Amino acid sequence: MLLEKIESPADVKKLTYDELATLSSEIRDFIVHAVSVTGGHLGSNLGVVELTLALHRVFDSPRDILLWDTGHQAYVHKIVTGRREQFRALRQGGGLSGYPSRSESEHDWIENSHASTVLSYAHGVATAMHLKGDTDRRVVAVIGDGSMTGGMAYEALNNLGHSGRRVIIILNDNGRSYAPTISRLSSSLTRLRLDPRYVRNRDRVEAALNEVPLIGGKLKTGVAGLRAAFREVIEPQNFFETLGVRYIGPVDGHHIAGIEDVLRHAIEHDGPVILHCITQKGRGYSFAEDDDEKNLHDVPASGFDPLTGPVPVPGAPVTYMKAFTDALIRATERDPRIVAITAAMPGPTGLLPFEARFPDHFLDVGIAEQHAVTAAAGMAMAGLRPVVAVYSTFLTRAFDQTNLDVGLHRQPVVFCIDRAGITGDDGPSHHGVLDLALLLQVPGMTIFAPSSAQELGVMFDDAMEITDGPSAIRYPKTPARQVPVDQVGRGLTGRRVRQGTDVCIIGVGKMLESAEDAALLLADQGIDASVWDPRVVKPLDPVMLADAAAHPFVVTVEDGVRRGGAGAAVADAIAELSEHGQAPPVLVLGTPDRYLVQGKPAQILAELGLDGAGVAAAVIKALAGTRVG
């Protein structure tokens, strides 16, 4: 196999185009089988095989600087740069990251996997190269897979065009982000590439070149580099040119020779250039090509059979996302003012069934969280009841809008925050550990933390009753607990799960399970623990606080940052309740002040001491220290 001989970009440069076609097929097969075992991003990587090979043949990484936006499309880049063997541990604890990683390779410059950032990185790097006089190094930024719907990309384009910095931008246009891309620009680009005038002229020229004796085939191969000239003759000045960024394309993103030819022309341009490549997400794997929702953008860590493709698992546990979907649909059947908003993730946030049921009440804004939140504020001002469904890690991109556009105006926007807490396989950029600490700082914000699927449904209805400010419901990616009706709370009150005398443990959201497990372990050691499900992190239930303050020791457990989070709020509130500073000590357990690597959520929580055994051990240690003191 050719793939086994590829250890560096230099090996790719030696291959003929026939060999590259074989290699492309082998890479696709390798990625399908690797992801079938570990899970990961599939469709996006199948679509950039030829494009990645062409980039590494024309440029000299790492001397030339290749920057990847939406880093989930960098698997081929990792293979070419010598990490093929590490794919056996893709997205596993201590294994290969699912995104570019500076600690893995000198070929990886950036590792932030949030979308729409790469052009800003490129502008900064190119500025540094310019000021240092390092003019023979190329800066190449790969963007696309929906990330051109993010406003930050346009801010960077504006600055690149104004500054004239030499950056080659690769627009990977596959018409998708997670779902089909929501973008007027994408629609315009599609119209441009399908314009019959352009198609007729292109076909006419290619037919003529084919008739040239002996060298017609070679001339036809080179015509890709001429297509930009045809477009500039037969098309008006386009959006990119207006910003000062030279536009080239569109070109076939699966035709290596054509891409290389155009790239070599682009290198000669003294300023920013954007090369518009048309690719097919999921290319070469029928199950991905036929997946109308997301082209198998990602597949679960549980894996799948490559021969049958990913299939639903019978009897799969109920998720918090499913509980949210059901609650949203039920509420909208009663209240036609509800509108659900997503930022390019209708499937992962559970909104596809809602969209099918209420298409006029559904809005996908693309990868534009800031816009989503402020638009929600405007909807609320005009009498609607907007629900923003978003991952915890992506809500942090719109904190300013949450605070000032929604919070300051006391608008009743409901934030439904999926993937809160430790998420696992996607690593530091996707753990949702900041939402509690951030949202606690928004005046008037009500924050719910369900510990079961049933709690989430009740909390959603309670959130919809709040009309004098925003509310948030944060829930994890993991399966949801199923509980009977007598274990479901109501309103803004907490729920005491267990009565004890020695210590009070408050478990936030899914961490209630760790608190309960710890109480059982402590009982074996003769320590009698109370356990509370706070249910609402802001405002905190005064009855719960009073009960906790009556214990000699209090412990809080959350899967968010320890500093400034729910536990810190509980400690402050208990201190204010107690007279003369006689508050019981409060031990706050949460995630540490560092970036957390990838791994299974249960494994990470155990390593952080946030499972039942870890909480019990922390209580025993703290009580021993208190007694000795």
MARDREN-192543 format. One record per residue: y, z, x of N, C-alpha, C, O in turn; residue in three letters. Coordinates in steps of 0.05 Angstrom, whole numbers, plus 5000, padded with zeros to 4 digits. Layout:
YZXYZXYZXYZXala
...
! end
This chain:
497650005017500050005000502550005017502650145038met
504549845009507049845023508450115022509750195042leu
508250245000509650494996508950705017510650855026leu
506450705026505650895046506950855073506851035090glu
508050625077509350555102512350605102513750565122lys
513450695079516250735076516951035083516351215067ile
518151075106518851345114521851375117522851605119glu
523351155118526251165122527450905111525950705107ser
530050895108531350645099530850415118530850185110pro
530450475144529950255163527450105156527249855160ala
525450235144522950105137523449905114522049695112asp
525249965096525849795074527349545083526949325072val
528949565103530549345113528749125125529548885126lys
526349185133524548995147523048815127521948615135lys
523048885102521248755083522348485073524848455071leu
520648305066521448055053521848115024521248325014thr
523047915010523547954981520947974965520848114945tyr
518947824973516347844960515148124964514048244945asp
515448234988514448504994516048714978514948914969glu
518648664975520348844960519548854930519649064917leu
518748624920517748614892515248784889514848934870ala
513448764909511048924908511749224911510649384897thr
513549284929514349564933515549674908515049904901leu
517249524894518449614870516349694849516649904836ser
514349534847512149594828510749854836510050014819ser
510249884862508850124872510450374868509450584861glu
513150344872514850574868514850664838514750904833ile
514950474820514950544792512350684785512350884770arg
510150584795507550714789507450994801506451174788asp
508551024825508551284838510251484822509451714818phe
512551404812514351584798513051664771513151894763ile
511751474757510451544732508351754737508251944722val
506651714757504551904762505552174772504552384764his
507652174788508752424798509952584775509452824772ala
511552454758512852594736510752674714511252874700val
508552534712506552604693505252874699504153004681ser
505452954724504353214733506353444731505753654721val
508753394740510753604743512853604721514353794718thr
513053384706515353344688517753254705517653254729gly
519853174691522253084705523552854692522952784669gly
525452724706526952504695525452244701525052174725his
524752104681523051864685524551604680524851444698leu
525551564655526751304648529051224666529250994674gly
530751414673533151344690532351254717533551074729ser
530151364729529351284755527751024755527950864775asn
526250974734524950714732526950484731526350254739leu
529350544722531350334719532950264744534350064744gly
532750434765534450384788532850324813533950354836val
530450234810528750184834529949964852530450014875val
530349724841531449504857534249564867534949494889glu
535849684850538549754857538549934881540149894900leu
536950144881536750334903535850194929536950244950thr
533850024927532849884950535049704962535349694987leu
536449574945538649394955540749554969541849474990ala
541449794958543549954971542650044999544250035018leu
540150125002539150215028538749985047538450035071his
538549745038538349515056541049425066541349325089arg
543049445049545749355057547249565073548649505092val
546949825065548450035078546650195096544150175095phe
547850355113546450505134546750805129548450935141asp
545150905110545251185104543851345126541751255136ser
544851575135547151725123549851665136551851785128pro
549951475155552551415166554351305144556651395140arg
553351115129554751035104554051245083551751335082asp
555851315067555651545050554951455021556651345007ile
552451515013551551444986551751694968550551904974leu
553351674947553851894929552751824901553151604891leu
551152014890549751964864550952134842550852384844trp
551952004821552652154797550152184780548152044784asp
550252364761547852424745545452404764543852224763thr
545252604782543352594804540452564796538752544813gly
539952584770537152544761536152254765533852204761his
537952074774537051794779536751744809536851514818gln
536251954824535951934853533151964864532751994888ala
531151944847528351964857527651744876526451804897tyr
528451504870527851274888529251324915528051264936val
531651414914533151474939531651684955531551664980his
530451884942528952084956526451964969525752034992lys
525151784955522751654966523451494991522051515011ile
525551334989526351165011527251335036526951245058val
528251565031529251735053527251935062527952155073thr
524651875058522552035072521452275057520252445070gly
521852295031520952535017518752474997518252624978arg
517352255001515152184982513052394979512252464957arg
512152505002510052705001510852954986509153094975glu
513353014985514353264972514353244942514753434928gln
513853004931513952964902511653114889511653154864phe
509653204904507453364892508553634882507353754864arg
510853714893512053964884514753914872516554084873ala
515153684859517653614846518353824825516753884807leu
520753944827521854134808520254394805520454534786arg
518554444826516954684826518354894844520054824861gln
517755144840518955354856518455304886516155274894gly
520555294902520355234930519754944937519454884960gly
519754774917519054494921521454304921523754394924gly
520954054916523053844917524853874892523853894870leu
527353864897529353884875529253624858528653414869ser
529853654833529953414816532553264818533053064804gly
534353364836536953244840537453214871535953334886tyr
539353064879540053064908540553354917541553514902pro
539853414942540053684952540853674981539353564998ser
543053794988544053785015542153935034541953865058arg
540654125024538854275041536254115047534754185065ser
535753905031533353745035533653525055531853465071glu
535953395055536253155071539153095078540953155063ser
539452985102542152895110543152655094545452585095glu
541352535079542052305062543352395035544452235021his
543252655029544352765004546952895010547053105024asp
549152785000551752895005552653094983553953294989trp
551953044959552753224937550253284920548353124919ile
550253514907547953594891548753694863546953774848glu
551253684856552053764829551053554810551853314811asn
549253634792547953434774549453394748548453264730ser
551753514745553353464721554653184724555353094746his
554953054701555752774701558752734705560352924701ala
559452494713562252394714563852504737566352474737ser
562652624757564052744779564252574804565952624821thr
562452374807562052244833564552094842564952074866val
566051974824568351824833570452004845571951924863leu
570652254836572552444848571552524876573152534894ser
568952574878567852624905568452384923569252424946tyr
567952144913568351904930571251874939571751804961ala
573051934920575951924927576552114950578052054968his
575452364947575952564968574752494994576052525015gly
572252394994570952325019572352085032572752085057val
573051885016574451645027577151725039578051605059ala
578551905026581152005036580752135063582352085082thr
578652295066578052425091577452215113578452245135ala
575852015106575151805125577751665135578051605158met
579551615116582051475122583751635141584751535161his
584051895135585852055151584652115179586152155198leu
582052105181580752145207580551885223579751895246lys
581351665210581151405224578251305226577651135243gly
576551415210573651335210573251105191572051135170asp
574250875198574450645179571950475178571850295161thr
570050515195567650345195565350465179563150355178asp
565850685165563850805148564450735119566750755111arg
562450665104562750585076562150825058560350975063arg
563750845037563251045016562350904991563850734981val
559950964982558750824959558151034937556751234943val
559150994913558751184891557251044869558150844859ala
554951164862553251054840553851214815553351454814val
554851084795555451214770554151054747553350834752ile
553951174724552751034702550751214688551051454689gly
548851094674546951244657548551424638547751644633asp
550751314629552451444609554751604620556551684605gly
554851644647556951824658559651694658561651834663ser
559951444652562551324649563851394622566151314617met
562451554606563751644581565351904586566751994568thr
565152024610566552264616569352214626569752034643gly
571252364616574052324623574652354653576452224663gly
573252524667573752564695573352314711574752274731met
571552144702571151884716573651714715574251574735ala
574951714693577351544690579751664705581451514716tyr
579851924707581952044724581551964753583551894766glu
579051954762578551874790579051574794580151494814ala
578251414774578851124776581851074779582650914795leu
583451224764586251194765587351254793589051114804asn
586251464805587151544832586151354853587451294873asn
583651254850582651064869584250814869584950704890leu
584850714845586550474843589250504855590350324868gly
590450734850593150794860593150824891594950724904his
591150964901591051014930590050774946590750744970ser
588450604934587250384948585050454967584350294985gly
583950694964581850774982579350594980578750484958arg
578050555002575850365003573250504994571850635010arg
572650464969570250574957568850354941570150204926val
566350334945564750144929563350294907561650474912ile
564050234883562950374859560750194847561149964841ile
558450314843556250174830556050284801555350514797ile
556650114782556450194754553750114744553149874739leu
551950314742549250264732549350264701549250474689asn
549650024690550049994662547349944648546349714647asp
546150164638543650124623544050184593542150204578asn
546550204585547250244557546450514546546450564522gly
545750704565544750964556546151184571547351144592arg
545951424560546351674575543651814572541751744584ser
543652024555540952124547540051954523537851854523tyr
541951924504541551744482543151494487544451474508ala
543151304468544951064472547851154476548851324462pro
549051024496551751114505553751064483553850854470thr
555451274479557651254460560151194475561351374487ile
560950944476563250874493564350604485562850404483ser
566950584480568250334474568150154498567849904496arg
568450274522568250114547565549984549565349754557leu
563450144544560750024546560449794526559249584533ser
561549814503561449594483562949354494562049124491ser
565249404507566849184518565349044540565348804542ser
564049204557562549084579560248914569559548704579leu
558949014548556748864535557748594525556548384529thr
560048604511561248354501561848164523561447924521arg
562948264545563648094568561147964580561247724585leu
559048114583556747994596555247804577553647634587arg
555747824551554447644532556247424522555447254506leu
558747414533560647214524559446934527558646864549asp
559346774506558046504508559446324528558046154541pro
562046354532563346184552562346244580561746064596arg
562046504586561046574612558146484615557446384636tyr
556546534595553746464596553346164600551746074616val
554945994584554745704587555545614614554145444626arg
557745714625558645624652556545714673555945564691asn
555545954670553646054689551145874689550145794710arg
550045824665547645664663548045384673546345264685asp
550445274667551044994676551044974706549944794718arg
552245174719552445174748549645214761548945074780val
548145394750545445444761543645204758542045144775glu
543945064735542344824731543044604751541344464762ala
545644584757546544384776545544454804544744274819ala
545644704811544844784838541844734842540944664863leu
540344764821537444724823536744434830534644374841asn
538644254823538143964827538743884856538043664864glu
540044064872540643994899538043984916536644184917val
537443754928534943734943534643944965536544004979pro
532244044968531444224990532644504989531244704992leu
535344524984536644784986537544884960538945084959ile
536744754938537644844912536945124905538545274894gly
534445204912533545474906535245684920535945894909gly
535845634946537445824961540245844950541446054949lys
541345614942544045624930544045784904545945924899leu
541945754889541745904863541646204869542946354854lys
540146284890540046564896542846674903543546904896thr
544446514916547046604924549146584902551346684905gly
548446474879550446444858551246704846553446724834val
549546914849550347174839553047264851554647394838ala
553347194877555847274890558247114880560547194885gly
557746884866559946724856560646784827562746704818leu
559046944814559446984786562047124780563347074760arg
562847304799565347444795567647244793569547274777ala
567547034810569746844810569846694783571946644773ala
567546614773567446494747568646674725570146584708phe
568046924727568947104706572047124707573347144687arg
573047134732575947164734577446914724579746924716glu
576046684725577246434715577146424685579146344672val
574846504673574446464645574946714628574846704603ile
575546954641576047194626578747304632579847254654glu
580047444614582547574619582147814638579847904643pro
584347904650584248134667582948374652583748424630gln
581048504664579548714650580648994657582449024672asn
579449174644580349454646580549554674582549674682phe
578549504691578449604718580649484735581949624751phe
581049224732583149094748585949204741587649234759glu
586349284716588849404708589349664723591649724729thr
587249814729587550064743587750024774588150214789leu
587449774783587549724811584949724825584749744850gly
582749714809580049704820578849434815578549344793val
578149294837577049024835574349034821572649194828arg
574048854801571548844786569848614794570848384797tyr
567248664799565348444805562948474786561848694784ile
562248254774559848274757560248124731562247984727gly
558348154713555948324717553848184733553747934734pro
552148344746549948234761547348364751547348574739val
545148224756542548324748541748554767541248504790asp
541548794756540949034772538049044781537249234794gly
536448844773533648844782533148604801530848544807his
535248474810535048244828536148324855538548314859his
534348404873535248524898536948324915539048404925ile
536148084917537647884934540447854922542347834938ala
540647834896543347794884545148034888547448004894gly
543948274885545548524890546548534919548848594924ile
544748474938545448484966547748284972549548354986glu
547548054961549547844966552247944957554247914971asp
552348054933554948144922555948374938558348394943val
554248564945555048794960556348714987558248834996leu
555248515000556348435026559148315022560748325040arg
559548185000562248084994564148324988566448324996his
563048524973564748744965565648904990567849014990ala
564048925010564749075034567248965047568749115059ile
567748705044570048585057572648645042574848595053glu
572548745018574948795003576349045013575149255017his
578949035017580549255027581649425004584049404998asp
579949574992580649734969578249794952576049714959gly
578649944930576350014913575249774898576749604888pro
572549764896571149544883569149674864567749864872val
568849564841566749644823564849414818565649204810ile
562249464823560149264819558649344794557349554793leu
558749174774557549224748554749114748554348874747his
552749304748549949224749548649284722548949504711cys
547349084711545849114686542949194692541549044705ile
542149424683539449514688538049594662539449624641thr
535549624663533949704639532749984644531150014662gln
533550174628532550444631529650444623528850344602lys
527950564639525050574633523550324642521250294634gly
524750154657523649894663520849924676520450084694arg
518949754667516349734679514249934668511949924676gly
515050104650513150294638513550274608515550364597tyr
511550154594511950074566512750304548514350274530ser
511650544554512250774536515250854539516450944519phe
516350814563519250864566520950644554522950694541ala
520050394558521650174547521750184517523650104505glu
519550274504519350274475520450534462520350554438asp
521350724478522350974467525250934458527050934475asp
525650894433528350834422530251064426532651014428asp
529251314426531151534427532351564455534851574457glu
530751574476531851634503530451484526530951544549lys
528751284520527351134541525951334560525951284585asn
524751544549523451754565525351844588524551854611leu
527851894580529751994600528552224616528852234640his
527352414602525952634615523452694600523152624577asp
521652824614519152904601518653204608519553294629val
517153344591516853634595515153704620513653534630pro
515553944629514154034653511154054648509554074667ala
510254054623507454074617505953814625503553814626ser
507453594630506253354639505053184617505353244593gly
503752964625502552774606500652594620500452584644phe
499052444604497252254614498651984618499651874598asp
498851884642500351634646499351394629500751214623pro
496751404622495551184607496351194578496450984564leu
496951424567497651454539500651514535501651494513thr
502051604556504751674554505051954541503152064531gly
507452074543507852334531507452324501508452144487pro
505952514490505452534461506052824453505853014469val
506852864427507353134417504853304420502653204415pro
505253554427503053734429502553874402504254004392val
500153834391499553964365499754264367498754384387pro
500954394347501054684347502954794368502755024375gly
504854634378506854734397508454954385509054944361ala
509155164401510655384390513355304379514555114389pro
514355454360516955404349519155474369518955674383val
521055304372523255354391525755454377525955424352thr
527555574392530155654381531655404371533055414351tyr
531355184385532654934377531754854349533454774333met
529254874343528154804317529354994296530054904274lys
529455244302530655434283533555374278534555394255ala
535055284299537855204295538054964277539654954259phe
536354764282536454514266535954574237537454484220thr
533954734231533354804203535654954190536354894167asp
536855144205539055294194541455124189542855154168ala
542054934207544354754204543954574180545854534164leu
541654464176541154284153541354434127542554344108ile
540154674126540354834101543254904095544154884072arg
544854974115547655044111549254804101550954834084ala
548754564112550254324105549554234077551254114064thr
547154294068546454224040548154394021548654303999glu
549054624030550754794013553754744017555354773999arg
554454664042557254644049557854374061557154334085asp
559054184047559553914057561853904078562353694088pro
563054134083565154134104564054144132565554094151arg
561454194135560254224162560053954175559153754164ile
560853944201560553714218559253804244560154004256val
557153664253555853734278556653544300556753304296ala
557253654324558353504346556553544370555753774376ile
555853324384554353344409555753174431557252984424thr
555253244456556353094478554052944491553053024512ala
553152724478551152544488548352654489546552544502ala
547852874474545152984474544253064446543553294440met
544152864428543252934400540353024399539653194383pro
538652904416535852984415535353264427534153434414gly
536253314451535753574464537053804450536154034453pro
539153764435540453984421539454014392540354184377thr
537553834384536353864358537853734335537453804312gly
539653544341541353424320540253164308541453064289leu
538153054319537152804308536352824279537052654263leu
534853034271534153064243536653104226536853004203pro
538653234236541153274222542653004218543652944197phe
542752844240543952584238542652404217543952264202glu
539952414216538552254197539152344168539252184150ala
539552604165540052714138542952694130543552644107arg
544752724150547652724144549152554164550652654180phe
548752284164549952114185552952134186554152104207pro
554252174163557152184163558252444173560652474177asp
556552644176557352904186556552954215556553184224his
555852744228554852764256556652604274557552384268phe
557352724298559052594317557952634345557652864354leu
557452414359556752414387559052304403559752074400asp
560252474420562652394434562052274462563952204477val
559452254469558852184497559052424515559452644506gly
558952374541558952594560561852684563563252634584ile
562852824543565652904542565953174528567053184506ala
564953384541564953644529567753744522568253874501glu
569653694540572453784535573553664509574653804492gln
573153404506574053264482572553374458573853414437his
569953424460568453524437569553784427569853814402ala
570253964445571254224436574054214424574554334403val
575854054436578554044424578453874399579953944380thr
576753674397576453524372575453714350576353704327ala
573653894357572654094338574854274328575054334304ala
576654344346578954514338580654364318581554474298ala
581154104323582753944304581353924277582653934256gly
578753884277577253874252577554134236577954134212met
577254354250577554614237580354654226580654764204ala
582354564240585054594231585454434204587054514188met
584054224201584354054178582354114156582053964136ala
580954344159579254444137576254394139574854474121gly
575354274161572454234164571254484178572754654188leu
568654494179567254714193565554594215563154544211arg
566754544238565254414259563354594274563854834278pro
561054484281558954614296558554454322557754224321val
559054574345558754444371556154524383555754764390val
554254344385551654394396551654304425551954064431ala
551254484444551554424472549854604489549254834481val
549054504512547654674532549654874543552054824545tyr
548655114551550355314563551755204588554155244592ser
550255074605551354974631553554764626555354744643thr
553454624604555454414599557854534583560054414585phe
557454754569559754874556561754984576564154984571leu
560755064599562555164620564554954629566655014639thr
563954694625565854484632568154474613570254354619arg
567954604590570054594570571054874563571854934541ala
570955054583571855334578574855344571575655494553phe
576455194585579355194579579855114550581555234536asp
578454914541578854824513577755034493578955074472gln
575555154501574455364483576355594481576755704459thr
577555664503579455894504582055834490582955994473asn
583355614497586055564488586255384464588055424447leu
584555184462584755004439583455114414584255064392asp
581255264419579855384396580655684393581555764372val
580255834414580756124413583556204407584156354389gly
585456084422588256154418589256084389590856224378leu
588155874378588855794351587155924329587455874306his
585256094338583556244320582156064300582056124276arg
581055844310579755654293576755724289575455794309gln
575655694266572855774260570855554269569355454253pro
570855504295568855324307566455484314566655704325val
564055384307561555514314560255374338559655134336val
559955514360558655404384555655484383555055724384phe
553855294383551055344384550055264412549855034419cys
549455464428549155434457546255444464545055664466ile
545055224469542255194477541955234507543955224522asp
539455284516538855314544540555534557541355514580arg
541055744542542455974553540556144570538156154564ala
541556254591539956414609538456254630539356034637gly
536256354640534656224660533155994648531456034630ile
533655744657532355514645530055414661528255294650thr
530055454687527655384703527855144721529155154742gly
526554924713525854704731528254544742528054424763asp
530554554728532754384737534554524757536454394767asp
534054774763535454904785538255004779538955034756gly
539755064800542255214798544355094780545855234767pro
544454824778546554704761545954724731547654664715ser
543454804724542754804696542055074685541755104661his
541855274702541555544691543955624675546255584684his
543555724651545755794633546556084635546256244616gly
547556164659547956454664550956534662551556764666val
552756344656555556414655556756444627558956554624leu
555356344607556656324580557456594570559656624558asp
555756804573556557064562559057174576560857264562leu
559057174602561357284617563957134610566057254608ala
563756864606566156714600567056754571569356804566leu
565156734552565956754524566857034517568457074498leu
565957234531566857514526569857544531571157724521leu
570957354547573857374554575557234534578057244536gln
574357104514575956954494576657144471574857224456val
579157214468579957394446579057284419579457044413pro
577957454402577157374375574557234373573757154351gly
573157194396570557054396568357244387568257474397met
566757164368564357314360561957184374561556944372thr
560257354387557957244402555357364392554957604392ile
553657184382550957264372548857204394549157004408phe
546857374396544657324414541957384400541057604400ala
540757174388538257224373535857284391535657184413pro
534157464381531757534395529257404382527057444391ser
529657254361527457124347528456874332530856844328ser
526656704323527456474307528656564281530656434272ala
527656764269528656864244531556974247533256934230gln
532057114269534757214274536756984277538957004267glu
535956764290537756544294538656434267541056374263leu
536756394248537556294222539456474207541356374195gly
539056734209540956924196543656914209545656914196val
543656904236546156904251547756654246550256664245met
546456434242547956184236549456214210551856144208phe
548156324190549456364164551756564167553856524155asp
551356774182553456974186555856844201558156904195asp
555256674221557356544236559056364218561556354221ala
557756234199559256064181561056214162562856104149met
560556474159562256644142564856734157566656834144glu
564856694183567256784199569356564197568856344205ile
571656634188573756434184576356494200578256334199thr
576456714214578856784228578656764258580256874273asp
576656604267576356564296573756434302572056394284gly
573256364327570856224335568456414337568856654340pro
566056304337563656454341561756294358561956044359ser
559856424371557856294388555156424384554956664381ala
553156254383550356344382548956234407548755994410ile
548056414424546856314449543856374448542956594441arg
542256174455539356204454538056044476539155854486tyr
535556124484534256004507532655764501532255684478pro
531655644522529955404520527055484513525555324502lys
526255734519523555824516522755844487524555854469thr
520155844480519355874452520556124439521056324452pro
520956104413522256324399520156514387517956434378ala
520756764389518956964376519056934346521056854334arg
516756994333516556984304516257274295514457414304gln
517957364277517857644268517957664238519057474225val
516957874226517157914197519957994189521658054206pro
520457984163523158024153524258304160526658334162val
522558504162523558774168524458804197525559014205asp
524058594214525058594241527358404245527858304267gln
528758344223531058164224533558324215533458454194val
535658304230538158454223539958294205539158074195gly
542258394201544258264183547058324194547558524206arg
548858134189551658174195552158214225550958084242gly
554058394231554958434258553758694269554858804289leu
551558794258550359044267548058994286546858784286thr
547559194303545259194320542759294305542959374282gly
540559284318538059384305536559554325535759464347arg
536059804317534459984334531559924331530459934308arg
530259854352527459774352525560014357523360024346val
526460194373524860424381526560664386528760644398arg
525760904377527261144381526061304404523561354405gln
527661394423526761564445528961764452531061774439gly
528461914474530362124481531362104510533462204517thr
529761984528530361994557532261764566533861804584asp
531961534555533561304563533861114540532061094523val
536060984539536560774518536660504532538360464550cys
534860324524534860054536535959854515534859844493ile
537959704523539159504505538459224517539359144538ile
536759074502535858814511537258594496536858564472gly
538758424510540458224498538757964493537657854511val
538657884468537357634461534357634468532957824461gly
533457434482530657414490529757644507527357704510lys
531657784520530958004538530158254523529358454535met
530358244496529258464480526258504486525258724487leu
524858284491522058294496521558444522519658614524glu
523158404543522958554568523558844563522159014575ser
525458904546526159184541523859324527523159554533ala
522659184508520359304494517959344512516659554511glu
517359154529515159174548515759404568513959564574asp
518259434576518959654595518559924581517560114594ala
519259944556518960194541516060284540515460514543ala
514260094536511360154536510460244563508860444565leu
511360114584510560194611511660474618510360634631leu
514160524609515360784615513961004600513661234610leu
513060944576511561154560509061244575508361474574ala
507861064590505461134606506261324629504561464639asp
508761324636509761504657511161754646512361904660gln
510861784619512062024607515062004602516362204598gly
516061764602518961714597519261594570518161384564ile
520761734553521161654525523661484522525861584526asp
523361234515525561044515526260954486524460884471ala
528860944480529860804457530260514465530860454488ser
529960334446530460054450532259944428531659994404val
534359804436536159684416536259384421536359284443trp
536359234398536958954398539958944389540458984366asp
541758884407544658884400545358674379547258714364pro
543958444380544358224362547058094366547257854369arg
549158254365551858154369553058284394553358524396val
553758114413554858214439557858264437558858424452val
559158124419561958164414562558104385562157874377lys
563558304370564158584377561558744378559658684362pro
561358934395559059104397558859304374560959404365leu
556559354364556059534341556759814349555459924368asp
558659944337559460224344557160424339556960624354pro
555460364320553160544315551260534339550260744348val
550660294349548960264373550260404397548860554411met
552860364400554160494423554060794422553560924442leu
554460904398554361194395551561304401551261514414ala
549561164391546761244397546161234426544961414437asp
546961014439546460984468547861204484546761314502ala
550361264476551961474490550661744488551261924504ala
549061784467547762044463545362084482544262304483ala
544461874496542261894514543261974542545661924548his
541662094558542462164585542761924604543961944625pro
541661694596541661464614541461214596539961204577phe
542961004604542960754589542360524608543360514630val
540760334598540160084614540659844596539859834573val
542059644607542459394593540959174608540859174632thr
539858984593538358764605539358494593539358464569val
540158314610541058044601540257834621539857894645glu
539957584612539257374630541657204636541556954636asp
543857344640546357214649547457384672546257584680gly
549757294683550857434706551457724699552457794678val
550757904718551058194714553958274713554758444698arg
555558154731558358224732559958094710560057854708arg
561158254694562858154672561358054648562557934630gly
558758114646557158024624556958234602558658404599gly
554758204586554358384563554058674572555158854559ala
552558724593552158994603554759124611555159364606gly
556358974625558959084633560659164609562059364609ala
560558994588561959064563560859314550562459474540ala
558259344550557059594539557859834555558660044544val
557859814582558660044599561560124594562160364592ala
563259924591566159984586566460124559567960314556asp
564960024538565260134511564160414510565360584497ala
561960474524560860744524562660934538563061164530ile
563960844560565861014574568161084557569161304558ala
569160894541571360954523570561144500572261284490glu
568061144492567161324471566961604480567461794465leu
566261654505565661924515568162064523569961954534ser
568262324516570662484521570562594550568362644560glu
572862614562573162744588571462614610570662744629his
570862354606569362214626566462294629565262234649gly
565362414608562562504609560662294598558762354584gln
561162044604559461824595556861824610556861884634ala
554661764598552161734612552261504632553661314627pro
550861514654550761284672549561044658547661074642pro
550560804664549560554652548660374675550260304693val
546160304675545060114694545059834682543759794662leu
546559654694546759384684544959204699545259164723val
542959084685541058894697541758614688541958564663leu
542058434706542558154700542157984724541058074744gly
543057734723542657554746544657624768546957704762thr
543857584793545657654815547857454821547957244808pro
549557534839551857364847550957154867551857164890asp
549256974859548456754877547256534859546556574836arg
547056294871545856074857542856104857541656154877tyr
541656064834538756104830537355834832538055644819leu
535255824848533755584852531855524829531655694810val
530555304830528755224808526155384808525455504829gln
524855384786522355524783521755574754523555524737gly
519455674747518855734719520555974711520856164726lys
521655974686523356194677522056464680523356654690pro
519556494672518156754674517956844703518357074709ala
517456654721517256714749519956814760520057004775gln
522056664753524756744763525557014753526557184768ile
525057064727525757324715524257544729525457764734leu
521757504735520157704748521257764776521457994785ala
521957544791523057574817525757724817526457864836glu
527257694795529857834793529558114781531558254778leu
527158194775526758454763527658474734528358694725gly
527458254720528458244692526158214672526658174648leu
523658234682521458244663520858544656522258714667asp
518858594639518358864631517759054655518859274656gly
516058954673515459114697517859174714518159394724ala
519558974717521959014734523859204721525059374735gly
524259184695526059364681525059654683526559844688val
522459684678521259954680521560074708522260304711ala
521059904728521360004756524260084762524660284775ala
526159934752528959994756529760264742531260424753ala
528660304719529160554704528060794719529360994723val
525560764728524260984742525761054768526161284774ile
526560854782528060894807530761024802531461214816lys
532160934781534761044775534461334765536061504773ala
532561394748532161664738531361854761532262084761leu
529761754779529061924802531461994819531862214828ala
533261794823535661844838537562034823538862204836gly
537662014797539362194781538362474782539962664785thr
535762514781534562784781534962914808535463154810arg
534562744829534862854856537762944860538263154872val
539662774850542462844853543163094838545463174838gly
! end
